[in-house]
């Protein structure tokens, strides 16, 4: 499968709008809290400022959106997977923001530190609603722009991962799937609330923050899809794997720095030790698996050496006797010689049937040779008054003479022979 050019360019325009949305809120947070205050919030040194909008996850999201824009406009074959990752997570972020900001009140709180009677809160809600519609339209455009390859129109072949790289990347992504699934099941079994875990009610630290369960669910779907594509060496495997790696790496780095600063790296929680093990496994896979995926998927190989026309029906070779010789190509600039007009075919007059032909020739002499194509004997007309023969209807006088066969023509009457007599006395 490949992405059509129109869908790729349109998806690049959508991702440019997504990047402007994410980058503008990062700039707003930097202007509001400064680099130091934002870093302290990201590294868990404090719980965050009031109406803080972004998290370290949005840094990776902005990088994926920007990479999707450049690859889409540059015509790179990796653009399809990057556009899919950027659009999916943008839609997930916008949907979460619309639900949480639309439901947050002073009595029913969804955010840890947020005030709904502020300009920032209202602008986040309105802009997220518009972003939700745009991301949905972008997703429909990408799905409608998927085309099979090869096409009738010549185009570059899709690029897939190498055999070894695809297998290793598929196994690495496949290892992330059961860890993610086990982490969700463990939290639900331990008594986690569905609205808290998947909707983030009461635990969201910023206005565009994703609920832990909702983020894990979206990552699970895309990771499984990327793993299957990598094992099958599909055309979208490189873009999906690179997009997930770029998205996960900034959050993993910030989390490791934060845990090292607080001294909580690789420590077991007394209440839920299983959750601590699963968190450490996920952190290691994100920290070391993301650079490995970037290295494995950096280069690929085309699915074919060049474009070839699609075969619409089985074709069989013709026998050698029926093959026409190839025509010589005319030199450029030469004109095709004009053909002489064919003369009009002469049409022979229709012969008159014998039955209706008048007797105009003389009878042959007895013993004379027969000439011409008429081998039938001449019969003189009967004496006395004659009537015209009756037609098929039986009415006399109707001329329904039978037609002579095609190609039959009456020969001219032969000239009488004159026998020479010997001269006496000579």
ABEGO torsion letter per residue (X at the ends): XBBBAAAAAAAAAAAAAAAAAAAAAAAAAAAAAEAAAAAAAAAGABAEBBGBABBAAAAAAAAAAAAAAAAAAAGBAAAAAAAAAAAAAAAAAAAAAAAAAAABBAABBABABBBAABAAAAAAAAAAAAAAAAAAAAAAAAAAABBBOBBABBBBBBBBBBAAAAAAAAAAAAAAAAAAAAAAAAAAAAGBBAAAAAAGBGABABAABBBAAAAAAAAAAAAAAAAAAAAAGBAAAAAAAAAAAAAAAAAAAAAAAAAAAAGABGBBBAABAAAAAAAAAAAAAAAAAAAAAAAAAABBBBABABBBBBBABBBBBBBAAABBBBBBBBBBGBBBBBBBBBBBBBBBBBBBBAAABBBABBBBBBGBBBBEABABBBBBBBBEBBBBBBBAAGBBGBBBBBBBBBGBBBBBBBBBBBBBBBBBGX
